[in-house]
């Protein structure tokens, strides 16, 4: 078990470095009069993060023999969407966070207006990447990627979850509401990350569904682990404030289930996620390791 | 001349009503727990505006015999992008505006967090609309639409222009800088609106370029007229604050050229825009009228 988690860390670090290079190559260079925008986009997207979503894209694409250069562009696009959501979430009017990944958040390092625009530009850039012929020669694949990404990221996905999180009365939340919130807020983009490999590989529906089901369970396991880290983790390890859910009176899996049941639930979900991967045999081992990693991680 | 402007107002009002109905049909209904987000999206996108960009899409699509139902979806998508940009521009950290189109801005009617998320969701929804098979049966057309829209709206287009506007030192601006700023901030989306018709109609390159050139000149004429209205217009007609450029010390075509030369320049640009349309003969009359309308309008 320990060995496996070390392996997955190595594999994820390698993919992370590759995605970092891809983003560095793809993101606009800070030249010209808009330099500040491009600088801040790079600040937001480069140099940090587990790159978990890109790893899911790369691993699921590999199942279908997709060219790595294609998958890497989609991985970069999803990471841009993820990073934009962090930049906007950190804004004073939202979660009001000063640090992220151990460094000042974008509105602290630059200013609020720049942070708003950086988020807008990163989101838009993701769609530019996904629709670019360099991402896949088949326009049907590109168009399907864009549509699936837009659905996962929009009002019926990530942004909808964020809205729920910001405004709902957390005191009245039961486990069903928290599950729904997290399925939208983080689950939708996880599901798209796995599905992207199937879209790129023009996989049949049953395989695409298997990956969605995996992502769904794994995403919830990830979120429960996140809630546990917020209670038990150390800020130095995580690179952001801890204990903030409780301070903000937010309902989480941990506040509703308690630490022990939450941890048990996370492990059950990880097992369940892995069970969906049977059809891919051992080729899906990296995805299996991810499911174990997300519940065992300490940051 | 007066008669022509009345006609174009009638034509634009008819298209505006059609786009309003399309948006009402297409935008998510405010049900479920995320209702507040969808309500605020509808508040931001429905019930107002000249719908100038949609009119450009519909008029340019008509040149190539594009089905109206297809063009209307793209028109709705562009209007979502335009409305998202207004919602974010109005935020306290940006232009800090309390009214827009004669009613409270989104962050005033709802709150700042909702306004940030509404902008994010409208932008994302635009890409969902453009990539949907209902927009065009040919995936190459959809994929090209998405890519062109992303370029027009992103860091090298609208958002880049917004960044320049927010942060550049306006005192040092010359006419070249103001032109560049406006070409990015408003010109890029105008150009895409006209180009969209050509993409939907799979027009040849020369016709697509003619429409881009038209949009470029017309867009600058539009902006100069906007600057003139900020100096000379009445808040009741325009539905937003006037005199704010000057109050904020912003460089505009009017502050650099003076009122008379600016008005002359707007008319020259409108004539120049019209000259690009020769290839389309009288079928482009609505676009010619738009070019005259934008410099003659009083709101």
HADDOCK unambig.tbl for C-alpha pairs under 7 A between the chains (distance, minus, plus):
assign (segid A and resid 33 and name CA) (segid B and resid 164 and name CA) 6.90 0.50 0.50
assign (segid A and resid 34 and name CA) (segid B and resid 160 and name CA) 5.86 0.50 0.50
assign (segid A and resid 34 and name CA) (segid B and resid 163 and name CA) 6.52 0.50 0.50
assign (segid A and resid 34 and name CA) (segid B and resid 164 and name CA) 5.99 0.50 0.50
assign (segid A and resid 37 and name CA) (segid B and resid 163 and name CA) 6.59 0.50 0.50
assign (segid A and resid 93 and name CA) (segid B and resid 112 and name CA) 5.88 0.50 0.50
assign (segid A and resid 93 and name CA) (segid B and resid 113 and name CA) 5.31 0.50 0.50
assign (segid A and resid 94 and name CA) (segid B and resid 113 and name CA) 5.48 0.50 0.50
assign (segid A and resid 112 and name CA) (segid B and resid 93 and name CA) 5.87 0.50 0.50
assign (segid A and resid 113 and name CA) (segid B and resid 93 and name CA) 5.31 0.50 0.50
assign (segid A and resid 113 and name CA) (segid B and resid 94 and name CA) 5.47 0.50 0.50
assign (segid A and resid 117 and name CA) (segid B and resid 159 and name CA) 6.38 0.50 0.50
assign (segid A and resid 121 and name CA) (segid B and resid 154 and name CA) 5.09 0.50 0.50
assign (segid A and resid 121 and name CA) (segid B and resid 155 and name CA) 5.40 0.50 0.50
assign (segid A and resid 121 and name CA) (segid B and resid 159 and name CA) 6.33 0.50 0.50
assign (segid A and resid 124 and name CA) (segid B and resid 150 and name CA) 5.52 0.50 0.50
assign (segid A and resid 124 and name CA) (segid B and resid 153 and name CA) 6.99 0.50 0.50
assign (segid A and resid 124 and name CA) (segid B and resid 154 and name CA) 5.51 0.50 0.50
assign (segid A and resid 125 and name CA) (segid B and resid 150 and name CA) 6.62 0.50 0.50
assign (segid A and resid 125 and name CA) (segid B and resid 154 and name CA) 6.41 0.50 0.50
assign (segid A and resid 127 and name CA) (segid B and resid 150 and name CA) 6.26 0.50 0.50
assign (segid A and resid 128 and name CA) (segid B and resid 147 and name CA) 5.10 0.50 0.50
assign (segid A and resid 128 and name CA) (segid B and resid 150 and name CA) 5.17 0.50 0.50
assign (segid A and resid 128 and name CA) (segid B and resid 151 and name CA) 6.59 0.50 0.50
assign (segid A and resid 131 and name CA) (segid B and resid 143 and name CA) 5.50 0.50 0.50
assign (segid A and resid 131 and name CA) (segid B and resid 146 and name CA) 6.33 0.50 0.50
assign (segid A and resid 131 and name CA) (segid B and resid 147 and name CA) 5.38 0.50 0.50
assign (segid A and resid 132 and name CA) (segid B and resid 147 and name CA) 6.40 0.50 0.50
assign (segid A and resid 139 and name CA) (segid B and resid 139 and name CA) 5.40 0.50 0.50
assign (segid A and resid 139 and name CA) (segid B and resid 140 and name CA) 4.98 0.50 0.50
assign (segid A and resid 139 and name CA) (segid B and resid 143 and name CA) 6.12 0.50 0.50
assign (segid A and resid 140 and name CA) (segid B and resid 139 and name CA) 4.97 0.50 0.50
assign (segid A and resid 142 and name CA) (segid B and resid 143 and name CA) 6.35 0.50 0.50
assign (segid A and resid 143 and name CA) (segid B and resid 131 and name CA) 5.51 0.50 0.50
assign (segid A and resid 143 and name CA) (segid B and resid 139 and name CA) 6.11 0.50 0.50
assign (segid A and resid 143 and name CA) (segid B and resid 142 and name CA) 6.35 0.50 0.50
assign (segid A and resid 143 and name CA) (segid B and resid 143 and name CA) 5.11 0.50 0.50
assign (segid A and resid 146 and name CA) (segid B and resid 131 and name CA) 6.32 0.50 0.50
assign (segid A and resid 147 and name CA) (segid B and resid 128 and name CA) 5.10 0.50 0.50
assign (segid A and resid 147 and name CA) (segid B and resid 131 and name CA) 5.37 0.50 0.50
assign (segid A and resid 147 and name CA) (segid B and resid 132 and name CA) 6.40 0.50 0.50
assign (segid A and resid 150 and name CA) (segid B and resid 124 and name CA) 5.53 0.50 0.50
assign (segid A and resid 150 and name CA) (segid B and resid 125 and name CA) 6.63 0.50 0.50
assign (segid A and resid 150 and name CA) (segid B and resid 127 and name CA) 6.24 0.50 0.50
assign (segid A and resid 150 and name CA) (segid B and resid 128 and name CA) 5.16 0.50 0.50
assign (segid A and resid 151 and name CA) (segid B and resid 128 and name CA) 6.57 0.50 0.50
assign (segid A and resid 153 and name CA) (segid B and resid 124 and name CA) 6.99 0.50 0.50
assign (segid A and resid 154 and name CA) (segid B and resid 121 and name CA) 5.09 0.50 0.50
assign (segid A and resid 154 and name CA) (segid B and resid 124 and name CA) 5.50 0.50 0.50
assign (segid A and resid 154 and name CA) (segid B and resid 125 and name CA) 6.41 0.50 0.50
assign (segid A and resid 155 and name CA) (segid B and resid 121 and name CA) 5.38 0.50 0.50
assign (segid A and resid 159 and name CA) (segid B and resid 117 and name CA) 6.37 0.50 0.50
assign (segid A and resid 159 and name CA) (segid B and resid 121 and name CA) 6.33 0.50 0.50
assign (segid A and resid 160 and name CA) (segid B and resid 34 and name CA) 5.85 0.50 0.50
assign (segid A and resid 163 and name CA) (segid B and resid 34 and name CA) 6.49 0.50 0.50
assign (segid A and resid 163 and name CA) (segid B and resid 37 and name CA) 6.58 0.50 0.50
assign (segid A and resid 164 and name CA) (segid B and resid 33 and name CA) 6.89 0.50 0.50
assign (segid A and resid 164 and name CA) (segid B and resid 34 and name CA) 5.96 0.50 0.50
